[in-house]
């Protein structure tokens, strides 16, 4: 597969190995970019990379920033198509195969919750309806040439940077949603509350003033 999977990771020691284990194909390039971590994320990812047969590179940046980490990983990537994957999102081979084969140059996939309950499942079904409009849930794919043509992710943004990237990229490329599912970690909804979290994102969509995104660990 002509894929480089770039995983920005900030204090994700509890989840990073599960994410790496879910990438159950050997012929992809995986790039983990730890950024500003104060826990054992870098150690956990590095140890897994050493014992795994997968092609995994692990970098450790002192400066925190998801966009900084993504842009850094893109510069280190050797494949023609990039996948930006959140450190707590799990993917399976069908997602990667369909992204590898699609003729779309930028896009995302559908998502399911990692909790088998009615409310999380219903919420993610609603979220999937918005993906065709240029939103995502933890996974973005983009051809490498297109990525650098539009200048990558905005490193001044800590929240909403993924939506801004997609809006710019879909104007310059061919946007699409592949018919496969990634599994979203529902920890934010579980800890902050479903109503509160949904209200936060709706408010941010119409009035994007917040500059920091609270880390939930």
C-alpha positions in Angstrom: 0.0 0.0 0.0 1.2 3.5 -0.8 0.2 4.9 2.6 2.0 6.8 5.3 -0.1 6.9 8.5 0.8 9.9 10.7 -0.2 9.8 14.3 0.2 12.9 16.5 0.3 11.9 20.1 0.1 14.0 23.2 0.1 12.1 26.5 -1.5 9.0 25.0 0.3 6.3 26.9 -3.0 4.5 27.6 -4.2 4.3 24.0 -1.2 4.6 21.6 -0.4 0.8 21.6 -4.0 -0.2 20.9 -4.1 2.2 18.0 -0.8 0.8 16.6 -2.1 -2.8 17.1 -5.2 -2.0 15.1 -3.1 -1.2 12.0 -3.1 -4.8 11.1 -1.3 -4.6 7.7 2.5 -4.8 7.3 3.0 -2.9 4.1 2.2 0.7 5.3 4.5 3.3 6.8 3.5 4.4 10.3 4.9 7.6 11.8 4.2 8.5 15.5 5.0 12.1 16.4 4.9 12.6 20.2 4.6 16.3 20.9 5.2 17.9 24.3 4.4 14.7 26.2 4.8 14.5 30.0 4.0 10.8 30.2 5.3 7.6 28.7 3.8 7.9 25.3 7.2 8.0 23.5 8.5 5.0 25.5 5.3 2.9 24.9 5.3 3.7 21.1 9.1 3.1 20.8 8.9 -0.2 22.6 6.0 -1.4 20.4 7.9 -0.3 17.3 11.0 -2.3 18.3 9.1 -5.6 18.8 6.7 -5.2 15.9 7.2 -6.3 12.3 5.5 -3.2 11.1 7.4 -0.3 9.7 7.0 2.2 12.5 9.0 5.4 13.1 8.6 7.3 16.4 9.7 10.9 16.8 9.7 13.0 20.0 9.1 16.8 19.7 9.5 19.0 22.7 6.9 21.5 21.5 3.2 20.7 22.0 0.8 21.1 19.0 -1.3 18.7 17.0 -0.8 20.6 13.7 2.9 20.9 14.4 3.1 17.1 14.8 1.0 16.4 11.7 3.1 18.7 9.5 6.3 17.2 10.9 5.1 13.7 10.2 4.1 14.6 6.6 7.7 15.9 6.0 9.0 12.5 7.2 6.6 10.5 5.1 7.8 8.6 2.1 4.5 7.4 0.6 2.3 9.2 -1.9 -0.9 9.2 0.2 -1.0 10.4 3.8 -3.4 9.3 6.6 -3.6 11.5 9.6 -4.9 9.4 12.5 -5.7 10.5 16.1 -3.8 8.5 18.7 -6.9 7.0 20.2 -8.7 6.0 16.9 -8.6 2.3 15.9 -8.6 1.3 12.2 -8.8 -2.1 10.5 -7.5 -3.4 7.1 -10.6 -2.6 5.1 -10.3 1.1 5.9 -6.7 1.2 4.8 -7.4 -0.8 1.6 -10.3 1.4 0.6 -8.3 4.6 1.2 -5.4 3.1 -0.8 -7.7 2.3 -3.7 -9.9 5.4 -3.8 -9.5 7.9 -6.6 -10.4 10.7 -4.2 -7.4 12.9 -3.3 -8.7 14.0 0.2 -11.3 12.8 2.6 -12.2 10.7 5.6 -14.2 7.6 6.5 -17.2 6.8 8.6 -16.9 6.2 12.3 -18.4 3.9 15.0 -18.0 4.3 18.8 -15.8 2.0 20.9 -18.8 1.5 23.3 -21.7 -0.8 22.4 -24.5 1.4 23.8 -27.5 3.1 22.1 -26.6 6.7 22.7 -22.9 6.5 21.5 -24.0 4.5 18.4 -26.8 6.9 17.6 -24.5 9.9 18.1 -21.9 8.5 15.7 -24.5 7.8 13.1 -25.6 11.4 13.2 -21.9 12.5 13.0 -21.4 10.4 9.9 -24.1 12.4 8.1 -21.9 15.5 8.4 -18.8 13.8 6.9 -19.9 14.4 3.4 -20.0 18.1 4.2 -16.3 18.1 5.0 -16.1 17.1 8.7 -14.2 14.2 10.2 -13.8 12.1 13.3 -10.2 11.4 13.9 -9.1 10.3 10.4 -8.1 12.4 7.4 -6.5 11.1 4.2 -4.8 13.3 1.6 -2.5 12.9 -1.3 1.0 14.2 -0.3 1.2 16.6 -3.3 -2.1 18.2 -2.4 -1.1 18.4 1.3 2.0 20.5 0.5 0.2 22.5 -2.2 -2.3 23.9 0.3 0.4 24.4 3.0 -0.6 21.6 5.5 -2.3 22.3 8.8 -2.4 25.7 10.4 0.0 25.5 13.3 -1.5 28.5 15.0 -4.7 26.6 15.7 -5.2 24.1 18.6 -8.9 23.4 17.8 -10.8 23.1 14.6 -7.6 22.8 12.6 -8.8 19.6 11.0 -12.0 21.1 9.7 -10.1 24.1 8.3 -7.7 21.8 6.5 -10.5 19.8 4.9 -12.3 22.9 3.7 -9.1 24.1 2.0 -8.2 20.7 0.6 -11.5 19.9 -0.9 -11.4 23.1 -2.9 -8.1 22.1 -4.4 -8.7 18.3 -4.7 -11.4 15.6 -5.0 -13.1 15.1 -1.7 -14.8 11.8 -0.6 -15.8 9.6 2.2 -14.8 6.0 1.9 -17.3 3.4 2.9 -15.5 1.9 5.9 -15.4 2.5 9.6 -12.8 3.7 12.1 -13.6 3.3 15.8 -13.8 6.5 17.9 -12.7 6.6 21.5 -15.7 8.0 23.4 -13.7 9.1 26.5 -14.5 12.8 26.1 -18.2 12.2 25.9 -18.1 9.8 28.9 -16.1 12.1 31.1 -17.6 15.5 30.1 -21.1 14.3 29.4 -22.8 13.7 26.0 -25.0 16.8 26.0 -22.2 19.1 27.2 -19.7 17.8 24.6 -22.2 18.0 21.7 -23.2 21.6 22.8 -19.5 22.5 22.8 -18.9 21.4 19.2 -22.1 23.0 17.9 -21.2 26.3 19.6 -17.6 26.1 18.3 -18.9 25.4 14.7 -20.9 28.6 14.6 -18.7 30.7 16.8 -15.1 29.4 16.8 -13.5 31.6 19.4 -11.9 29.0 21.7 -8.2 28.7 21.2 -7.3 25.8 23.5 -8.7 22.3 23.4 -8.9 20.6 26.8 -7.0 17.3 26.9 -9.1 14.5 28.4 -6.9 11.6 29.7 
